[in-house]
């Protein structure tokens, strides 16, 4: 770099262009991501290479391949530039490809949509697909989703993944059923109360019974609804007892529509994972990931 621009701050646009080309592996894809002409992206990459004094990409028929120097620069630049974009409220251009996100419908509606709303209002394009973890992970393997929030740990090397947040579960019911919060609530006290479950094999309830009560749950559910928001509505209406993540029912617990039936210092938890589509992440995917991590930090 020249002495007149030793701190490199005037070259942020060049670095952003470089990072787009690095992440997409293609000058044309970087141009679409940034909303610029391909010739402009090519010229900026060449200008940056001229200033650095060495090539950053090797050109080939299907795009560009980063050099070792480019790998090093991208590793050091990605975090600061992404953080700066978020701080300045600058999501990717509106004409960039949409970020395709999969996850449980309740988590998408309760956490993801509110978190991404400001970026969407500024033009970030997002497509959401609700579903079960196994089905969504199949979609990300096939390349039809960019990000998946999975309630089960992904297996294999078909994609990258990392822990996103731990869900903490509690046993709840409407106070209209006559229950009160207790440190010694036993399952026998719930024997005649209907169970509200996410699935017929009651995975969340079974886990709670085993972790907190230390016994196997043998009962069948009275109500099955594969959406935790439906279980919340049923529990608030007094239909029975259920087990739900605390962040999802914070409002109902605060205003007394639901009460925690069993106090415990060791509640069951479940880790949610964030999985990425194979290949370089687009600027939009990186932006969404950062916003999600900030959102779950407050749960």
C-alpha positions as CSV (number, residue, x, y, z in Angstrom):
1,X,0.0,0.0,0.0
2,X,1.1,3.6,-0.5
3,X,2.4,5.7,2.4
4,X,-0.4,8.1,1.8
5,X,-2.9,5.4,2.7
6,X,-0.9,3.4,5.3
7,X,-3.9,2.5,7.4
8,X,-5.9,1.1,4.5
9,X,-9.1,2.7,5.5
10,X,-9.7,4.3,2.1
11,X,-9.6,0.8,0.6
12,X,-12.5,-0.7,2.5
13,X,-14.5,-0.9,-0.8
14,X,-11.6,-2.9,-2.3
15,X,-11.4,-5.2,0.6
16,X,-15.1,-5.8,0.5
17,X,-14.9,-6.6,-3.2
18,X,-12.0,-9.0,-2.5
19,X,-14.0,-10.7,0.3
20,X,-17.0,-11.2,-2.0
21,X,-14.9,-12.8,-4.7
22,X,-13.2,-14.9,-2.1
23,X,-16.5,-16.2,-0.6
24,X,-18.3,-16.8,-3.9
25,X,-15.3,-18.2,-5.9
26,X,-16.4,-16.2,-8.9
27,X,-16.1,-12.6,-10.1
28,X,-19.5,-12.8,-11.7
29,X,-21.1,-14.1,-8.5
30,X,-19.3,-11.4,-6.5
31,X,-20.7,-8.8,-8.9
32,X,-24.2,-10.0,-8.4
33,X,-23.7,-10.0,-4.6
34,X,-22.4,-6.5,-4.6
35,X,-24.8,-5.1,-7.2
36,X,-22.0,-4.0,-9.5
37,X,-20.9,-4.6,-13.0
38,X,-18.5,-7.6,-13.4
39,X,-15.9,-5.3,-15.1
40,X,-16.0,-3.1,-12.0
41,X,-15.3,-6.1,-9.7
42,X,-12.5,-7.3,-11.9
43,X,-10.9,-3.8,-11.9
44,X,-11.1,-3.6,-8.1
45,X,-9.5,-7.0,-7.6
46,X,-6.7,-6.1,-10.1
47,X,-6.2,-2.8,-8.3
48,X,-5.9,-4.5,-5.0
49,X,-3.4,-7.1,-6.4
50,X,-1.4,-4.2,-7.9
51,X,-1.2,-2.5,-4.5
52,X,-0.3,-5.7,-2.6
53,X,2.2,-6.6,-5.3
54,X,1.1,-10.2,-5.9
55,X,-1.9,-12.2,-7.2
56,X,-4.7,-13.0,-4.9
57,X,-6.6,-15.4,-7.2
58,X,-5.8,-17.9,-9.9
59,X,-8.2,-17.7,-12.7
60,X,-9.8,-20.9,-14.1
61,X,-12.7,-21.9,-16.3
62,X,-15.3,-22.0,-13.4
63,X,-14.2,-18.9,-11.5
64,X,-11.3,-18.0,-9.3
65,X,-9.2,-19.9,-6.8
66,X,-7.7,-18.0,-3.9
67,X,-3.9,-18.0,-3.3
68,X,-2.4,-18.7,0.1
69,X,-2.0,-14.9,0.6
70,X,-5.7,-14.5,-0.1
71,X,-6.6,-17.2,2.4
72,X,-4.5,-15.4,5.0
73,X,-6.1,-12.0,4.2
74,X,-9.6,-13.3,4.2
75,X,-9.1,-15.0,7.6
76,X,-7.9,-11.7,9.1
77,X,-10.4,-9.4,7.3
78,X,-13.7,-11.3,7.5
79,X,-14.5,-10.7,11.1
80,X,-13.8,-7.0,11.3
81,X,-15.5,-6.2,8.0
82,X,-18.6,-8.2,8.8
83,X,-18.8,-6.6,12.3
84,X,-18.4,-3.1,10.7
85,X,-21.3,-3.9,8.2
86,X,-23.5,-5.0,11.0
87,X,-22.6,-1.9,13.2
88,X,-23.4,0.4,10.3
89,X,-26.6,-1.3,9.5
90,X,-25.5,-2.3,6.1
91,X,-26.8,-5.7,5.0
92,X,-25.9,-7.1,1.5
93,X,-27.4,-5.3,-1.5
94,X,-31.1,-6.0,-2.2
95,X,-30.3,-7.6,-5.6
96,X,-28.0,-10.2,-3.9
97,X,-29.3,-13.8,-3.9
98,X,-31.7,-14.5,-1.0
99,X,-30.4,-16.2,2.0
100,X,-32.3,-19.5,2.4
101,X,-32.8,-20.6,6.0
102,X,-34.3,-23.7,7.5
103,X,-35.4,-24.4,11.0
104,X,-38.2,-25.3,13.3
105,X,-41.2,-23.1,12.6
106,X,-41.5,-21.9,16.2
107,X,-37.8,-20.9,16.3
108,X,-38.0,-19.1,13.0
109,X,-41.1,-17.2,14.0
110,X,-40.0,-16.3,17.5
111,X,-36.2,-15.7,17.2
112,X,-35.1,-15.5,13.5
113,X,-37.8,-13.3,12.0
114,X,-37.6,-10.5,14.7
115,X,-33.8,-10.6,14.6
116,X,-33.6,-10.3,10.8
117,X,-36.5,-7.8,10.5
118,X,-34.3,-4.6,10.5
119,X,-32.0,-6.1,7.8
120,X,-35.0,-7.2,5.7
121,X,-36.5,-3.7,6.0
122,X,-33.3,-2.4,4.5
123,X,-33.4,-4.9,1.6
124,X,-31.9,-8.2,2.7
125,X,-33.7,-11.0,0.9
126,X,-34.5,-14.1,3.0
127,X,-36.4,-17.3,2.2
128,X,-37.4,-19.4,5.2
129,X,-38.3,-23.1,5.2
130,X,-39.8,-24.6,8.4
131,X,-39.5,-28.3,9.0
132,X,-37.9,-31.1,11.0
133,X,-34.1,-31.2,11.4
134,X,-33.5,-34.4,9.4
135,X,-35.4,-33.1,6.4
136,X,-33.8,-29.7,6.5
137,X,-30.3,-31.2,6.8
138,X,-31.1,-33.3,3.7
139,X,-32.0,-30.0,1.9
140,X,-28.7,-28.3,2.9
141,X,-26.8,-31.4,1.6
142,X,-28.6,-31.0,-1.7
143,X,-27.7,-27.3,-1.8
144,X,-31.3,-26.0,-1.6
145,X,-30.7,-24.2,1.7
146,X,-27.8,-22.0,2.9
147,X,-28.3,-22.3,6.6
148,X,-30.1,-24.7,8.9
149,X,-30.9,-24.3,12.6
150,X,-30.9,-27.9,13.7
151,X,-32.2,-29.4,17.0
152,X,-30.0,-32.5,16.4
153,X,-26.3,-32.6,15.9
154,X,-25.4,-32.9,12.2
155,X,-23.5,-35.9,11.1
156,X,-20.9,-36.5,8.4
157,X,-18.7,-34.1,6.5
158,X,-21.3,-32.8,4.0
159,X,-21.4,-29.4,5.6
160,X,-19.9,-27.2,8.3
161,X,-21.7,-26.8,11.6
162,X,-21.3,-25.2,15.1
163,X,-23.3,-24.9,18.3
164,X,-25.6,-22.0,18.3
165,X,-27.4,-21.9,21.6
166,X,-28.6,-24.2,24.5
167,X,-32.3,-24.5,25.1
168,X,-33.4,-24.9,28.7
169,X,-36.6,-26.9,29.3
170,X,-39.2,-26.6,32.0
171,X,-42.4,-28.5,32.9
172,X,-45.4,-26.1,32.7
173,X,-49.2,-25.9,32.9
174,X,-51.9,-23.3,33.3
175,X,-52.6,-22.3,36.9
176,X,-56.2,-23.1,36.1
177,X,-55.3,-26.8,36.6
178,X,-54.6,-26.2,40.2
179,X,-50.9,-26.8,40.2
180,X,-48.4,-24.5,41.9
181,X,-44.6,-24.3,41.7
182,X,-42.9,-26.9,43.8
183,X,-39.4,-28.3,44.3
184,X,-40.7,-31.8,45.0
185,X,-43.4,-32.3,42.3
186,X,-43.6,-36.0,41.5
187,X,-44.9,-37.6,38.3
188,X,-47.6,-39.4,40.3
189,X,-49.3,-36.0,40.8
190,X,-49.6,-35.7,37.0
191,X,-51.0,-39.2,36.4
192,X,-54.5,-38.0,35.5
193,X,-53.4,-34.8,33.7
194,X,-53.3,-34.9,29.9
195,X,-49.8,-34.7,28.3
196,X,-49.2,-32.2,25.4
197,X,-46.5,-33.4,23.1
198,X,-44.5,-32.3,20.1
199,X,-44.6,-35.9,18.6
200,X,-46.3,-39.2,19.3
201,X,-43.2,-40.7,20.8
202,X,-43.0,-37.7,23.2
203,X,-39.2,-37.0,22.8
204,X,-39.1,-33.8,24.8
205,X,-41.3,-35.2,27.6
206,X,-39.4,-38.4,27.8
207,X,-36.1,-36.6,28.1
208,X,-37.5,-34.4,30.9
209,X,-39.0,-37.4,32.8
210,X,-35.7,-39.2,32.6
211,X,-33.5,-36.2,33.5
212,X,-35.6,-34.7,36.3
213,X,-37.7,-37.5,37.7
214,X,-35.2,-40.3,36.9
215,X,-37.8,-42.6,35.5
216,X,-39.1,-43.7,32.0
217,X,-42.2,-42.0,30.8
218,X,-44.7,-44.7,29.7
219,X,-47.8,-42.6,29.0
220,X,-49.1,-41.7,25.6
221,X,-49.8,-38.0,24.8
222,X,-53.4,-36.7,24.7
223,X,-52.5,-33.9,22.2
224,X,-49.8,-34.0,19.6
225,X,-48.8,-30.8,17.7
226,X,-45.5,-30.6,15.8
227,X,-45.2,-26.9,16.6
228,X,-44.3,-25.6,20.0
229,X,-46.4,-22.5,19.5
230,X,-49.5,-24.8,19.4
231,X,-48.4,-26.5,22.6
232,X,-48.1,-23.1,24.3
233,X,-51.6,-22.2,23.2
234,X,-53.0,-25.5,24.4
235,X,-51.2,-25.3,27.8
236,X,-52.3,-21.7,28.4
237,X,-55.9,-22.8,27.6
238,X,-55.6,-25.4,30.3
239,X,-55.5,-28.5,28.1
240,X,-52.7,-30.2,30.1
241,X,-49.0,-30.2,31.0
242,X,-46.1,-30.0,28.7
243,X,-42.4,-29.3,28.5
244,X,-41.2,-26.2,26.7
245,X,-38.0,-24.1,26.2
246,X,-37.9,-21.1,28.6
247,X,-37.1,-18.5,26.0
248,X,-40.3,-19.4,24.0
249,X,-42.6,-18.9,27.0
250,X,-40.9,-16.0,28.7
251,X,-44.0,-13.8,28.3
252,X,-46.4,-16.5,29.5
253,X,-44.3,-17.1,32.6
254,X,-44.0,-13.4,33.3
255,X,-47.7,-12.7,33.2
256,X,-48.8,-15.9,35.0
257,X,-50.5,-17.6,32.1
258,X,-48.2,-20.5,32.6
259,X,-46.5,-21.7,35.8
260,X,-43.3,-23.9,36.2
261,X,-44.4,-27.0,38.1
262,X,-41.0,-28.3,39.2
263,X,-38.1,-26.3,40.4
264,X,-34.7,-27.7,39.6
265,X,-31.1,-26.4,39.5
266,X,-30.3,-28.9,36.7
267,X,-32.9,-28.5,34.0
268,X,-32.6,-30.5,30.8
269,X,-31.0,-28.7,27.9
270,X,-30.9,-29.2,24.2
271,X,-28.2,-27.7,21.9
272,X,-29.3,-26.1,18.7
273,X,-26.7,-26.2,15.9
274,X,-26.1,-23.9,12.9
275,X,-25.2,-25.7,9.7
276,X,-23.9,-24.1,6.5
277,X,-24.2,-25.2,2.9
278,X,-20.9,-26.6,1.5
279,X,-18.6,-24.1,-0.3
280,X,-17.8,-20.4,0.4
281,X,-20.4,-18.4,2.3
282,X,-22.0,-15.4,0.6
283,X,-22.0,-12.0,2.2
284,X,-25.7,-12.4,3.0
285,X,-25.1,-15.8,4.8
286,X,-22.3,-14.3,6.8
287,X,-24.5,-11.3,7.8
288,X,-27.4,-13.6,8.8
289,X,-25.1,-15.8,10.9
290,X,-23.8,-12.8,12.8
291,X,-27.3,-11.4,13.4
292,X,-28.5,-14.8,14.7
293,X,-25.6,-15.2,17.1
294,X,-26.3,-11.8,18.5
295,X,-30.0,-12.7,18.9
296,X,-29.5,-15.9,20.7
297,X,-27.0,-14.3,23.1
298,X,-29.9,-12.6,24.8
299,X,-32.2,-15.6,25.1
